[in-house]
């Protein structure tokens, strides 16, 4: 399990944001950043499948460094 940052092109609207309810959504000027905490591989692939199904352009997927507890 890990924390991930997923970037898609453009600013997604409220309806699309609802499709990613388990993630933190950050709107930037030219992109949307989806932040997922504690995602396992299956959950990450489910998010990527939703991005594709919604016709969003995936820019980047990054695993974030673990934060010390």
PDB file with one MODEL, atoms N, CA, C and O in Angstrom:
MODEL        1
ATOM      1  N   UNK A   1       0.847  -1.175   0.000  1.00  0.00           N
ATOM      2  CA  UNK A   1       0.000   0.000   0.000  1.00  0.00           C
ATOM      3  C   UNK A   1       0.891   1.236   0.000  1.00  0.00           C
ATOM      4  O   UNK A   1       2.019   1.209   0.492  1.00  0.00           O
ATOM      5  N   UNK A   2       0.364   2.309  -0.557  1.00  0.00           N
ATOM      6  CA  UNK A   2       1.157   3.524  -0.616  1.00  0.00           C
ATOM      7  C   UNK A   2       0.311   4.740  -0.923  1.00  0.00           C
ATOM      8  O   UNK A   2      -0.897   4.652  -1.143  1.00  0.00           O
ATOM      9  N   UNK A   3       0.983   5.875  -0.932  1.00  0.00           N
ATOM     10  CA  UNK A   3       0.361   7.147  -1.268  1.00  0.00           C
ATOM     11  C   UNK A   3       0.773   7.516  -2.688  1.00  0.00           C
ATOM     12  O   UNK A   3       1.937   7.382  -3.065  1.00  0.00           O
ATOM     13  N   UNK A   4      -0.206   7.986  -3.474  1.00  0.00           N
ATOM     14  CA  UNK A   4       0.039   8.276  -4.881  1.00  0.00           C
ATOM     15  C   UNK A   4      -0.469   9.649  -5.258  1.00  0.00           C
ATOM     16  O   UNK A   4      -1.444  10.146  -4.693  1.00  0.00           O
ATOM     17  N   UNK A   5       0.213  10.262  -6.231  1.00  0.00           N
ATOM     18  CA  UNK A   5      -0.204  11.514  -6.846  1.00  0.00           C
ATOM     19  C   UNK A   5      -0.458  11.207  -8.319  1.00  0.00           C
ATOM     20  O   UNK A   5       0.426  10.721  -9.026  1.00  0.00           O
ATOM     21  N   UNK A   6      -1.661  11.492  -8.764  1.00  0.00           N
ATOM     22  CA  UNK A   6      -2.058  11.199 -10.143  1.00  0.00           C
ATOM     23  C   UNK A   6      -2.472  12.521 -10.787  1.00  0.00           C
ATOM     24  O   UNK A   6      -3.335  13.226 -10.265  1.00  0.00           O
ATOM     25  N   UNK A   7      -1.861  12.851 -11.911  1.00  0.00           N
ATOM     26  CA  UNK A   7      -2.157  14.117 -12.586  1.00  0.00           C
ATOM     27  C   UNK A   7      -2.889  13.846 -13.901  1.00  0.00           C
ATOM     28  O   UNK A   7      -2.506  12.966 -14.672  1.00  0.00           O
ATOM     29  N   UNK A   8      -3.953  14.623 -14.141  1.00  0.00           N
ATOM     30  CA  UNK A   8      -4.682  14.558 -15.406  1.00  0.00           C
ATOM     31  C   UNK A   8      -4.733  15.956 -16.007  1.00  0.00           C
ATOM     32  O   UNK A   8      -4.712  16.956 -15.289  1.00  0.00           O
ATOM     33  N   UNK A   9      -4.802  16.011 -17.326  1.00  0.00           N
ATOM     34  CA  UNK A   9      -4.822  17.295 -18.029  1.00  0.00           C
ATOM     35  C   UNK A   9      -6.160  18.000 -17.800  1.00  0.00           C
ATOM     36  O   UNK A   9      -7.226  17.385 -17.834  1.00  0.00           O
ATOM     37  N   UNK A  10      -6.068  19.294 -17.568  1.00  0.00           N
ATOM     38  CA  UNK A  10      -7.253  20.136 -17.429  1.00  0.00           C
ATOM     39  C   UNK A  10      -7.826  20.113 -16.011  1.00  0.00           C
ATOM     40  O   UNK A  10      -7.411  19.331 -15.156  1.00  0.00           O
ATOM     41  N   UNK A  11      -8.780  20.989 -15.803  1.00  0.00           N
ATOM     42  CA  UNK A  11      -9.469  21.090 -14.509  1.00  0.00           C
ATOM     43  C   UNK A  11     -10.784  20.323 -14.638  1.00  0.00           C
ATOM     44  O   UNK A  11     -11.657  20.713 -15.413  1.00  0.00           O
ATOM     45  N   UNK A  12     -10.926  19.249 -13.890  1.00  0.00           N
ATOM     46  CA  UNK A  12     -12.137  18.445 -14.012  1.00  0.00           C
ATOM     47  C   UNK A  12     -13.266  19.102 -13.220  1.00  0.00           C
ATOM     48  O   UNK A  12     -13.035  19.730 -12.187  1.00  0.00           O
ATOM     49  N   UNK A  13     -14.479  18.947 -13.720  1.00  0.00           N
ATOM     50  CA  UNK A  13     -15.648  19.548 -13.096  1.00  0.00           C
ATOM     51  C   UNK A  13     -16.156  18.753 -11.906  1.00  0.00           C
ATOM     52  O   UNK A  13     -15.650  17.677 -11.588  1.00  0.00           O
ATOM     53  N   UNK A  14     -17.171  19.311 -11.258  1.00  0.00           N
ATOM     54  CA  UNK A  14     -17.734  18.716 -10.046  1.00  0.00           C
ATOM     55  C   UNK A  14     -18.244  17.291 -10.284  1.00  0.00           C
ATOM     56  O   UNK A  14     -18.053  16.422  -9.434  1.00  0.00           O
ATOM     57  N   UNK A  15     -18.888  17.040 -11.427  1.00  0.00           N
ATOM     58  CA  UNK A  15     -19.420  15.703 -11.709  1.00  0.00           C
ATOM     59  C   UNK A  15     -18.297  14.670 -11.790  1.00  0.00           C
ATOM     60  O   UNK A  15     -18.431  13.562 -11.270  1.00  0.00           O
ATOM     61  N   UNK A  16     -17.198  15.032 -12.438  1.00  0.00           N
ATOM     62  CA  UNK A  16     -16.061  14.118 -12.522  1.00  0.00           C
ATOM     63  C   UNK A  16     -15.395  13.950 -11.160  1.00  0.00           C
ATOM     64  O   UNK A  16     -14.947  12.855 -10.820  1.00  0.00           O
ATOM     65  N   UNK A  17     -15.329  15.029 -10.379  1.00  0.00           N
ATOM     66  CA  UNK A  17     -14.705  14.935  -9.053  1.00  0.00           C
ATOM     67  C   UNK A  17     -15.448  13.937  -8.176  1.00  0.00           C
ATOM     68  O   UNK A  17     -14.832  13.253  -7.359  1.00  0.00           O
ATOM     69  N   UNK A  18     -16.762  13.848  -8.336  1.00  0.00           N
ATOM     70  CA  UNK A  18     -17.559  12.904  -7.546  1.00  0.00           C
ATOM     71  C   UNK A  18     -17.155  11.462  -7.829  1.00  0.00           C
ATOM     72  O   UNK A  18     -17.313  10.597  -6.967  1.00  0.00           O
ATOM     73  N   UNK A  19     -16.640  11.192  -9.017  1.00  0.00           N
ATOM     74  CA  UNK A  19     -16.205   9.838  -9.369  1.00  0.00           C
ATOM     75  C   UNK A  19     -14.949   9.422  -8.612  1.00  0.00           C
ATOM     76  O   UNK A  19     -14.580   8.248  -8.603  1.00  0.00           O
ATOM     77  N   UNK A  20     -14.295  10.395  -7.978  1.00  0.00           N
ATOM     78  CA  UNK A  20     -13.055  10.123  -7.253  1.00  0.00           C
ATOM     79  C   UNK A  20     -13.207  10.496  -5.784  1.00  0.00           C
ATOM     80  O   UNK A  20     -12.315  11.105  -5.192  1.00  0.00           O
ATOM     81  N   UNK A  21     -14.340  10.127  -5.205  1.00  0.00           N
ATOM     82  CA  UNK A  21     -14.674  10.504  -3.839  1.00  0.00           C
ATOM     83  C   UNK A  21     -13.681  10.057  -2.785  1.00  0.00           C
ATOM     84  O   UNK A  21     -13.552  10.703  -1.745  1.00  0.00           O
ATOM     85  N   UNK A  22     -12.975   8.962  -3.035  1.00  0.00           N
ATOM     86  CA  UNK A  22     -12.021   8.459  -2.042  1.00  0.00           C
ATOM     87  C   UNK A  22     -10.666   9.167  -2.122  1.00  0.00           C
ATOM     88  O   UNK A  22      -9.774   8.899  -1.317  1.00  0.00           O
ATOM     89  N   UNK A  23     -10.515  10.066  -3.090  1.00  0.00           N
ATOM     90  CA  UNK A  23      -9.253  10.774  -3.284  1.00  0.00           C
ATOM     91  C   UNK A  23      -9.405  12.251  -2.939  1.00  0.00           C
ATOM     92  O   UNK A  23     -10.511  12.791  -2.947  1.00  0.00           O
ATOM     93  N   UNK A  24      -8.289  12.891  -2.639  1.00  0.00           N
ATOM     94  CA  UNK A  24      -8.262  14.340  -2.480  1.00  0.00           C
ATOM     95  C   UNK A  24      -8.025  14.936  -3.857  1.00  0.00           C
ATOM     96  O   UNK A  24      -7.083  14.547  -4.547  1.00  0.00           O
ATOM     97  N   UNK A  25      -8.871  15.878  -4.265  1.00  0.00           N
ATOM     98  CA  UNK A  25      -8.767  16.491  -5.588  1.00  0.00           C
ATOM     99  C   UNK A  25      -8.252  17.917  -5.429  1.00  0.00           C
ATOM    100  O   UNK A  25      -8.830  18.717  -4.693  1.00  0.00           O
ATOM    101  N   UNK A  26      -7.152  18.228  -6.131  1.00  0.00           N
ATOM    102  CA  UNK A  26      -6.560  19.564  -6.099  1.00  0.00           C
ATOM    103  C   UNK A  26      -6.577  20.098  -7.522  1.00  0.00           C
ATOM    104  O   UNK A  26      -6.003  19.497  -8.430  1.00  0.00           O
ATOM    105  N   UNK A  27      -7.247  21.243  -7.710  1.00  0.00           N
ATOM    106  CA  UNK A  27      -7.315  21.858  -9.031  1.00  0.00           C
ATOM    107  C   UNK A  27      -6.154  22.825  -9.194  1.00  0.00           C
ATOM    108  O   UNK A  27      -5.931  23.692  -8.349  1.00  0.00           O
ATOM    109  N   UNK A  28      -5.423  22.671 -10.276  1.00  0.00           N
ATOM    110  CA  UNK A  28      -4.330  23.573 -10.636  1.00  0.00           C
ATOM    111  C   UNK A  28      -4.739  24.285 -11.928  1.00  0.00           C
ATOM    112  O   UNK A  28      -5.724  23.884 -12.548  1.00  0.00           O
ATOM    113  N   UNK A  29      -4.023  25.316 -12.352  1.00  0.00           N
ATOM    114  CA  UNK A  29      -4.436  26.056 -13.555  1.00  0.00           C
ATOM    115  C   UNK A  29      -4.617  25.191 -14.802  1.00  0.00           C
ATOM    116  O   UNK A  29      -5.582  25.387 -15.541  1.00  0.00           O
ATOM    117  N   UNK A  30      -3.723  24.248 -15.054  1.00  0.00           N
ATOM    118  CA  UNK A  30      -3.796  23.471 -16.293  1.00  0.00           C
ATOM    119  C   UNK A  30      -3.987  21.984 -16.066  1.00  0.00           C
ATOM    120  O   UNK A  30      -3.953  21.201 -17.016  1.00  0.00           O
ATOM    121  N   UNK A  31      -4.189  21.583 -14.809  1.00  0.00           N
ATOM    122  CA  UNK A  31      -4.309  20.160 -14.526  1.00  0.00           C
ATOM    123  C   UNK A  31      -5.058  19.944 -13.223  1.00  0.00           C
ATOM    124  O   UNK A  31      -5.285  20.872 -12.447  1.00  0.00           O
ATOM    125  N   UNK A  32      -5.431  18.697 -13.010  1.00  0.00           N
ATOM    126  CA  UNK A  32      -6.055  18.279 -11.762  1.00  0.00           C
ATOM    127  C   UNK A  32      -5.162  17.223 -11.142  1.00  0.00           C
ATOM    128  O   UNK A  32      -4.704  16.309 -11.828  1.00  0.00           O
ATOM    129  N   UNK A  33      -4.912  17.345  -9.843  1.00  0.00           N
ATOM    130  CA  UNK A  33      -4.085  16.395  -9.119  1.00  0.00           C
ATOM    131  C   UNK A  33      -4.988  15.593  -8.188  1.00  0.00           C
ATOM    132  O   UNK A  33      -5.733  16.154  -7.384  1.00  0.00           O
ATOM    133  N   UNK A  34      -4.907  14.282  -8.311  1.00  0.00           N
ATOM    134  CA  UNK A  34      -5.658  13.368  -7.453  1.00  0.00           C
ATOM    135  C   UNK A  34      -4.668  12.742  -6.477  1.00  0.00           C
ATOM    136  O   UNK A  34      -3.674  12.145  -6.892  1.00  0.00           O
ATOM    137  N   UNK A  35      -4.936  12.877  -5.195  1.00  0.00           N
ATOM    138  CA  UNK A  35      -4.049  12.338  -4.172  1.00  0.00           C
ATOM    139  C   UNK A  35      -4.742  11.191  -3.471  1.00  0.00           C
ATOM    140  O   UNK A  35      -5.838  11.349  -2.932  1.00  0.00           O
ATOM    141  N   UNK A  36      -4.097  10.034  -3.481  1.00  0.00           N
ATOM    142  CA  UNK A  36      -4.645   8.850  -2.837  1.00  0.00           C
ATOM    143  C   UNK A  36      -3.739   8.385  -1.725  1.00  0.00           C
ATOM    144  O   UNK A  36      -2.526   8.278  -1.905  1.00  0.00           O
ATOM    145  N   UNK A  37      -4.319   8.108  -0.584  1.00  0.00           N
ATOM    146  CA  UNK A  37      -3.546   7.673   0.571  1.00  0.00           C
ATOM    147  C   UNK A  37      -3.871   6.220   0.892  1.00  0.00           C
ATOM    148  O   UNK A  37      -5.039   5.836   0.953  1.00  0.00           O
ATOM    149  N   UNK A  38      -2.831   5.416   1.097  1.00  0.00           N
ATOM    150  CA  UNK A  38      -3.024   4.025   1.482  1.00  0.00           C
ATOM    151  C   UNK A  38      -3.647   3.157   0.408  1.00  0.00           C
ATOM    152  O   UNK A  38      -4.393   2.227   0.714  1.00  0.00           O
ATOM    153  N   UNK A  39      -3.344   3.455  -0.859  1.00  0.00           N
ATOM    154  CA  UNK A  39      -3.904   2.668  -1.966  1.00  0.00           C
ATOM    155  C   UNK A  39      -3.070   1.420  -2.199  1.00  0.00           C
ATOM    156  O   UNK A  39      -1.840   1.479  -2.228  1.00  0.00           O
ATOM    157  N   UNK A  40      -3.748   0.287  -2.365  1.00  0.00           N
ATOM    158  CA  UNK A  40      -3.032  -0.908  -2.795  1.00  0.00           C
ATOM    159  C   UNK A  40      -3.063  -0.948  -4.320  1.00  0.00           C
ATOM    160  O   UNK A  40      -3.659  -0.077  -4.953  1.00  0.00           O
ATOM    161  N   UNK A  41      -2.433  -1.938  -4.900  1.00  0.00           N
ATOM    162  CA  UNK A  41      -2.323  -2.002  -6.362  1.00  0.00           C
ATOM    163  C   UNK A  41      -3.688  -2.081  -7.033  1.00  0.00           C
ATOM    164  O   UNK A  41      -3.908  -1.433  -8.056  1.00  0.00           O
ATOM    165  N   UNK A  42      -4.597  -2.856  -6.478  1.00  0.00           N
ATOM    166  CA  UNK A  42      -5.932  -2.990  -7.069  1.00  0.00           C
ATOM    167  C   UNK A  42      -6.674  -1.655  -7.050  1.00  0.00           C
ATOM    168  O   UNK A  42      -7.331  -1.301  -8.029  1.00  0.00           O
ATOM    169  N   UNK A  43      -6.574  -0.911  -5.944  1.00  0.00           N
ATOM    170  CA  UNK A  43      -7.245   0.393  -5.840  1.00  0.00           C
ATOM    171  C   UNK A  43      -6.646   1.388  -6.828  1.00  0.00           C
ATOM    172  O   UNK A  43      -7.375   2.171  -7.437  1.00  0.00           O
ATOM    173  N   UNK A  44      -5.328   1.363  -6.991  1.00  0.00           N
ATOM    174  CA  UNK A  44      -4.676   2.255  -7.951  1.00  0.00           C
ATOM    175  C   UNK A  44      -5.148   1.955  -9.369  1.00  0.00           C
ATOM    176  O   UNK A  44      -5.472   2.873 -10.122  1.00  0.00           O
ATOM    177  N   UNK A  45      -5.188   0.684  -9.735  1.00  0.00           N
ATOM    178  CA  UNK A  45      -5.659   0.323 -11.073  1.00  0.00           C
ATOM    179  C   UNK A  45      -7.127   0.690 -11.271  1.00  0.00           C
ATOM    180  O   UNK A  45      -7.523   1.050 -12.379  1.00  0.00           O
ATOM    181  N   UNK A  46      -7.932   0.607 -10.232  1.00  0.00           N
ATOM    182  CA  UNK A  46      -9.340   1.007 -10.331  1.00  0.00           C
ATOM    183  C   UNK A  46      -9.451   2.502 -10.629  1.00  0.00           C
ATOM    184  O   UNK A  46     -10.284   2.912 -11.438  1.00  0.00           O
ATOM    185  N   UNK A  47      -8.623   3.312  -9.986  1.00  0.00           N
ATOM    186  CA  UNK A  47      -8.617   4.749 -10.251  1.00  0.00           C
ATOM    187  C   UNK A  47      -8.181   5.013 -11.687  1.00  0.00           C
ATOM    188  O   UNK A  47      -8.790   5.830 -12.378  1.00  0.00           O
ATOM    189  N   UNK A  48      -7.140   4.335 -12.140  1.00  0.00           N
ATOM    190  CA  UNK A  48      -6.664   4.519 -13.514  1.00  0.00           C
ATOM    191  C   UNK A  48      -7.720   4.086 -14.526  1.00  0.00           C
ATOM    192  O   UNK A  48      -7.863   4.720 -15.572  1.00  0.00           O
ATOM    193  N   UNK A  49      -8.457   3.024 -14.234  1.00  0.00           N
ATOM    194  CA  UNK A  49      -9.555   2.586 -15.112  1.00  0.00           C
ATOM    195  C   UNK A  49     -10.635   3.656 -15.200  1.00  0.00           C
ATOM    196  O   UNK A  49     -11.170   3.910 -16.279  1.00  0.00           O
ATOM    197  N   UNK A  50     -10.964   4.292 -14.058  1.00  0.00           N
ATOM    198  CA  UNK A  50     -11.976   5.362 -14.055  1.00  0.00           C
ATOM    199  C   UNK A  50     -11.513   6.552 -14.878  1.00  0.00           C
ATOM    200  O   UNK A  50     -12.304   7.151 -15.606  1.00  0.00           O
ATOM    201  N   UNK A  51     -10.236   6.896 -14.768  1.00  0.00           N
ATOM    202  CA  UNK A  51      -9.689   8.001 -15.559  1.00  0.00           C
ATOM    203  C   UNK A  51      -9.869   7.715 -17.040  1.00  0.00           C
ATOM    204  O   UNK A  51     -10.296   8.586 -17.798  1.00  0.00           O
ATOM    205  N   UNK A  52      -9.546   6.507 -17.449  1.00  0.00           N
ATOM    206  CA  UNK A  52      -9.689   6.127 -18.858  1.00  0.00           C
ATOM    207  C   UNK A  52     -11.159   6.115 -19.278  1.00  0.00           C
ATOM    208  O   UNK A  52     -11.500   6.626 -20.344  1.00  0.00           O
ATOM    209  N   UNK A  53     -12.022   5.542 -18.457  1.00  0.00           N
ATOM    210  CA  UNK A  53     -13.449   5.447 -18.792  1.00  0.00           C
ATOM    211  C   UNK A  53     -14.083   6.828 -18.937  1.00  0.00           C
ATOM    212  O   UNK A  53     -15.005   7.004 -19.733  1.00  0.00           O
ATOM    213  N   UNK A  54     -13.603   7.800 -18.182  1.00  0.00           N
ATOM    214  CA  UNK A  54     -14.146   9.160 -18.252  1.00  0.00           C
ATOM    215  C   UNK A  54     -13.522   9.981 -19.379  1.00  0.00           C
ATOM    216  O   UNK A  54     -13.908  11.128 -19.603  1.00  0.00           O
ATOM    217  N   UNK A  55     -12.557   9.390 -20.087  1.00  0.00           N
ATOM    218  CA  UNK A  55     -11.933  10.077 -21.211  1.00  0.00           C
ATOM    219  C   UNK A  55     -10.957  11.170 -20.797  1.00  0.00           C
ATOM    220  O   UNK A  55     -10.682  12.088 -21.570  1.00  0.00           O
ATOM    221  N   UNK A  56     -10.429  11.072 -19.567  1.00  0.00           N
ATOM    222  CA  UNK A  56      -9.461  12.057 -19.102  1.00  0.00           C
ATOM    223  C   UNK A  56      -8.065  11.676 -19.581  1.00  0.00           C
ATOM    224  O   UNK A  56      -7.756  10.495 -19.741  1.00  0.00           O
ATOM    225  N   UNK A  57      -7.231  12.679 -19.807  1.00  0.00           N
ATOM    226  CA  UNK A  57      -5.865  12.423 -20.273  1.00  0.00           C
ATOM    227  C   UNK A  57      -4.935  12.307 -19.070  1.00  0.00           C
ATOM    228  O   UNK A  57      -4.727  13.278 -18.342  1.00  0.00           O
ATOM    229  N   UNK A  58      -4.383  11.128 -18.869  1.00  0.00           N
ATOM    230  CA  UNK A  58      -3.444  10.873 -17.779  1.00  0.00           C
ATOM    231  C   UNK A  58      -2.091  11.480 -18.123  1.00  0.00           C
ATOM    232  O   UNK A  58      -1.535  11.214 -19.188  1.00  0.00           O
ATOM    233  N   UNK A  59      -1.565  12.299 -17.211  1.00  0.00           N
ATOM    234  CA  UNK A  59      -0.263  12.922 -17.421  1.00  0.00           C
ATOM    235  C   UNK A  59       0.840  12.218 -16.648  1.00  0.00           C
ATOM    236  O   UNK A  59       1.941  12.026 -17.165  1.00  0.00           O
ATOM    237  N   UNK A  60       0.545  11.827 -15.399  1.00  0.00           N
ATOM    238  CA  UNK A  60       1.603  11.276 -14.559  1.00  0.00           C
ATOM    239  C   UNK A  60       1.001  10.530 -13.375  1.00  0.00           C
ATOM    240  O   UNK A  60      -0.043  10.912 -12.845  1.00  0.00           O
ATOM    241  N   UNK A  61       1.679   9.460 -12.973  1.00  0.00           N
ATOM    242  CA  UNK A  61       1.375   8.748 -11.736  1.00  0.00           C
ATOM    243  C   UNK A  61       2.680   8.662 -10.959  1.00  0.00           C
ATOM    244  O   UNK A  61       3.686   8.174 -11.475  1.00  0.00           O
ATOM    245  N   UNK A  62       2.662   9.133  -9.722  1.00  0.00           N
ATOM    246  CA  UNK A  62       3.863   9.086  -8.886  1.00  0.00           C
ATOM    247  C   UNK A  62       3.532   8.479  -7.541  1.00  0.00           C
ATOM    248  O   UNK A  62       2.509   8.794  -6.934  1.00  0.00           O
ATOM    249  N   UNK A  63       4.404   7.611  -7.087  1.00  0.00           N
ATOM    250  CA  UNK A  63       4.289   7.111  -5.714  1.00  0.00           C
ATOM    251  C   UNK A  63       5.006   8.116  -4.826  1.00  0.00           C
ATOM    252  O   UNK A  63       6.161   8.461  -5.074  1.00  0.00           O
ATOM    253  N   UNK A  64       4.326   8.578  -3.802  1.00  0.00           N
ATOM    254  CA  UNK A  64       4.898   9.560  -2.903  1.00  0.00           C
ATOM    255  C   UNK A  64       5.750   8.872  -1.842  1.00  0.00           C
ATOM    256  O   UNK A  64       5.457   7.745  -1.444  1.00  0.00           O
ATOM    257  N   UNK A  65       6.793   9.538  -1.387  1.00  0.00           N
ATOM    258  CA  UNK A  65       7.632   8.937  -0.349  1.00  0.00           C
ATOM    259  C   UNK A  65       6.827   8.700   0.930  1.00  0.00           C
ATOM    260  O   UNK A  65       5.936   9.476   1.275  1.00  0.00           O
ATOM    261  N   UNK A  66       7.154   7.637   1.603  1.00  0.00           N
ATOM    262  CA  UNK A  66       6.463   7.311   2.853  1.00  0.00           C
ATOM    263  C   UNK A  66       6.775   8.388   3.896  1.00  0.00           C
ATOM    264  O   UNK A  66       7.902   8.872   3.998  1.00  0.00           O
ATOM    265  N   UNK A  67       5.754   8.745   4.657  1.00  0.00           N
ATOM    266  CA  UNK A  67       5.961   9.728   5.710  1.00  0.00           C
ATOM    267  C   UNK A  67       6.278   8.987   7.000  1.00  0.00           C
ATOM    268  O   UNK A  67       5.637   7.985   7.314  1.00  0.00           O
ATOM    269  N   UNK A  68       7.269   9.476   7.752  1.00  0.00           N
ATOM    270  CA  UNK A  68       7.615   8.802   9.007  1.00  0.00           C
ATOM    271  C   UNK A  68       6.442   8.864   9.992  1.00  0.00           C
ATOM    272  O   UNK A  68       5.739   9.870  10.079  1.00  0.00           O
ATOM    273  N   UNK A  69       6.252   7.782  10.718  1.00  0.00           N
ATOM    274  CA  UNK A  69       5.111   7.720  11.636  1.00  0.00           C
ATOM    275  C   UNK A  69       5.489   8.128  13.014  1.00  0.00           C
ATOM    276  O   UNK A  69       4.645   8.133  13.910  1.00  0.00           O
TER     277      UNK A  69
ENDMDL
END
